[in-house]
């Protein structure tokens, strides 16, 4: 992708689904950091929503 002479659009997708909080926790764990030292989380702002799943094709 970085070696192309003409820029193109790409979608990067994985098979698993995560909510945002799960994404943050996994990312910080990958980096070896503890998320509670860096993230401010207020339970009063938390809102349960249905997870939207978007399926992507492998072809361009």
N, C-alpha and C positions, 0 to 999 in steps of 0.2 A: 504494500500500500504506500509506503513512504518513498519508494523508488520510482513511482509513476511520474511521467512528465506532465500529464494532465490530471488535475484533481478529480476525484470521483467520490460519490457518497457511498457509505457502507453502514450496515446495521450489524452490530455485534450482539449475538444472542446466546443464551445458555439454556439448558434443558430444565433447570430448577427455578422455582419461584420463591421470592422472599418479600416480606414487607420491608419498609424502609428501615425500621428499627433493627430487624434481623440483618439487613445489609450493613448497617453501621457497625453492629457488634462483630460480624464476621470480618469486616475490613480491618477493624482495630486489632482483632485477634491475629490476623494475618501479619500485621505490622509489628506485633509483639507489644502493643500498647494496651492499657486498660482504659476503656471508653469513658468510664465515670470521671476520670481526671480531666477530660477534654470536652465533654458534651453536657450541656444543661438540658435537663429533661423535666418538664412540668406535667404531672399526671392530669392536672385540670385542663390542659390543652389537648389531651389525647382523645381521639374520636375513632370509634370502631367503624370501619367501612368495608364494603365488599371488595375483595381483591380483583382487579381487572387483569385478565390474562390475555396477552397478545401473542399470537402465533405468527412466526415468520417462516418464509420459505428459504431453502438453501440456495436456490438459483438466483442469479442477479437479474 
